Amino acid sequence: MAERASLHEPTPLQHHFESMEQQKDASSLGMWVFLVTEILFFGGLFLAYMIYRWENPLVFARASHHMNVALGTLNTAVLICSSLTMAMAVHSAALGRRKLLILFLVVTMVLGATFLGVKVIEYTDHIEHHLLPGPRFHYPDPADARPAEIFFSLYFAMTGLHAIHMIVGLGILTTLLVMAGRGRFTAAYHTPVEISGLYWHFVDIVWIFLFPLLYLIGRHLH
């Protein structure tokens, strides 16, 4: 009976893989391919930003003065800390320490939610000052209104897309948290935690590029 029951125990090894190592390699490769497509996706927006900034350097510099550098710096620190806690979650999973894994996943989620909360504050402030592109957009200097609207269009598109990726990341971490609570991860099998960590670090790195581009570069120009 015990031998028969063991045949029905769930195994992390999927039927189309020959070994756990092969399954892990395939999962990692799949995530890296996905991240390359994400780089191409964000790359188009970065290229558009570079072109329009090259055409309107002074207006883009002046428009960046409407960014809250303090909140942007806070969010940068929050995401750097979340990368650390995510790395610690992966390390804990590799050691088979379930309680620490759960702790670091929760802390990472709190930090991610904090980042989104700060972005909501920033977005609310921009909307209240009529800086949301569209029919109600209003810029203090009418002569700069059109290129400034392009700046804010790119700002909302790039940071909004980044925020969507953060929300997706929180959904992934929630799934990992449930799986960890059920004891699905061991020192021998924790691939989902590792590849999710790659995704989370990618999202953090994107913000490291967005922050100086949108908040810092050219602020000394008037």
N, C-alpha and C positions, 0 to 999 in steps of 0.2 A: 504493500500500500504506500509506503514512504517513497519507494522508487517511482511509483505511478504519479504520486502527487508532485514530485520534483519535475516531472515532465511538463506540468502546467504552470510552473512558477514563471513569472514574467522575467524576461532577460533583456538587457539594453542592446544586445547585439541583434540587428535587423537581419532578416533572412537573406537579403541580397548581398551581404558582406561576408567575407570568409573569416575575418578576425576583427577584434576590437580596434586594433591598430589601423587596419584598413578603413574601418568606419570613421575613426577619428580623423584620419588624413583626408578623407572625402568631405567630411563636415567642415574642416578648416579651409580646404580649397574652395568649397562652395561659398563660405563667408567672405574669403578674400576676393573672389570673383564679384560677389555682390558689392563689396566695398569699392572695387574699381569702377563699377557702374555708377555708384553714388558720387565718386570723385568727378566723373564726367558730368553728372547731373549738376552738382554744385559748380563745377568748372565753367559751365555756360553762364551762370549768373555772375561769377567772379570776372569773367571776360567782359561781359556787358558793363559791369561796374567800372572796370579799368578804362574801357573805351569812352564812356560818358564822362568819367572824371578827367581824362586827358583832354576832352573837348571843353569842359567847364571846370577847371581846377579851382578858381577862386570861389565860385558859387558853391561847389561841393564843400570846400573848406569852411565857408561861412555857415552852410547848412549843418555841418557837424557840430557847431556850437549849440545846437538845440538838443544834442544828445547829453544825457546825464552821465558824466564820466564816473561819478561816485558809484552809481548803481551798476554801471557796466563793469567797473573794477570789482565790485562785490560779487557780481555774477561770475566773473572770471575766477575769482578765488574759490567760489562755491564749486564750480566745475572741476577745478584742479583737485580739490579735496575729494570730490566724488570719484575721480579717476583713481585716487589712492585707495579709497574704500572698496572700489570695484576690484582693484588688483589684489587687495587683501581678501576679498571674497573668493576670488579664483584660487589664491594660495591656500585658504582654509579648506576649500573643496578638495584640492590636491592632497591635503593631509588627512582628509576624511573627518574633519572637525565640523560636525553639522551645526552645532550651536553658534560657533563663530561665523560660519557661512551665513546663517540666517541673520545674525546681528549686522554683519557688514552689508548684506543686501538691503536690510531695512534702512540703515544709515545712508546708503547710496540713493535709495528712493526718496528719503527725506530731503537730501541735498538737491536731487533733481526737481522735486516739487517746489523747493525754495527758489530755484532758478526760474521756473515758470511763473511763480508768484511775483517775482521782481519784474519779469517781462510784462506781466499784466499791468503793474503799476506804471511802467514806462509807456506802454501803449495807451493807457487811459490818459496820461498827461499829454501825449501827442494829439490824441483825438480832441481833448478839451481845448487845445491851442490851434485847432483846425489844420493840423499838419497831416491828416490822413488824405492821401491822394483821392481825388474825385471832385464832384461838383461843389463840395463845401470846403475844398482846400483853400487856405488863405495864408499868404506869406507876407511878412512885414514889408519887404522891398518888392514892389510889383515888377520891377525890371528883371529881377532874378527868379520870379515865380515859376516860370516854366522849367528851367533846369533844376530848381530846388525841388519841384514836384517829382522830377525824374529821380533825384537823390532819394526822396522818401519812398518812392515806389520800389526802388531797389532795396532800401532798408527794410520795408515791411515784407517784401518777397523773400529776402535772404534770411532775416531773423525769424519770419513766420515759418518758413520751410524748416529751419533748424528747430524751432519749437515743436513742430509736428514730429520730427524725428525724436525729440526728447520724450514726447508723449508715448510714441511707439516703444521707446526704450523702457519707460516705466511699466508699460504693459508686459514687456518681456520679463522684466525683473519680478513683476507680480507672479508670473507663471513659474519662474525659477523658485520663488519663495514658497509657493504651494508645493512644488515638487520636493524641495529641500525638507519641508515640514513632514512630508510623507516618507522621508528617508530614501528618496530615489537616487541620490548621489553618494558615491563612495570614493575612496582614494583611487580605485581602479577605474571608475566611470564617473566623470564629471565634465564631459565634452560640452554639453549645453551651456555650462557656466563659462567655460573658456571662450567659446565663440560669441557668446553674448557680451563678454568683456571686450572683445575686439570691436563690436558694434558701438558699445558705450564709449570707448576711447576715441573712436572715429568721430563721433558726435562732439565730444569735448574738443578735439583738435580743430574741427571746423570753426568752433567759436573762438579759438585762439587766433584764427585768421580774421574772423569777422570783427572782433573787438577793435584792433588797431585801425582797420580799414574804415570803419564807420564812426568811431569815436575819437581817435587820436590824431591820425595823419592830417597835417595841414591846419591844426587848430591855432597855430601861431600866426596864420595869415589873416588878413582883415580886408 
